[in-house]
C-alpha cells in the first residue's frame, strides 16, 4: 500500500496561518488589571466634600475622574441626597497610579450648574460599567 503524502503547500500554509494568528493575538489589547482605592470623604463646610481616590492601572485621567464620580454618587445616596455637583478635580499620575483630589457639593435637590450628577442614575451606570462605588 502506498503512503499518502500531503500536497507540498499544505504544511507551510498551516504553519503560516498559525504564525499569523499568534501575531494577531499579540496585537489584541489586553485589559489592565485596575485597583481602585478611595479615602473617606472630608467635610469642607456647608455642602462641600473632598474626595481622594486612586486607580492603579488607569489609562487616562478620565478613568480616575469616572471613579471619583462613582464614589461621590454613592456617598450622596448614603446621605439621603440625590444629587452632586463637581466643583473641581485635580488629577496626577505617579508610578503607574493616577489619583484625583476632587471637591463636590452634595445636595438633596438638583443643584444649579452644568456639571451635576444624578446620584441614583450614576451609581447604576457605574455598576453597569464595572466601576466600584466605594
Buried (B, 14 or more C-beta within 10 A) or exposed (E): EEEEEEEEEEEEEEEEEEEEEEEEEEEEEEEEEBEBEBEEBEEEEEBBBBBBBBBBBBEEBEBBBBBBBBBBBBBBBEBEBBBBBBBEBEBEEEEEBBBBBBBBBBBEEEBEEEEBBBBEEBBEBBEEEEBBBE
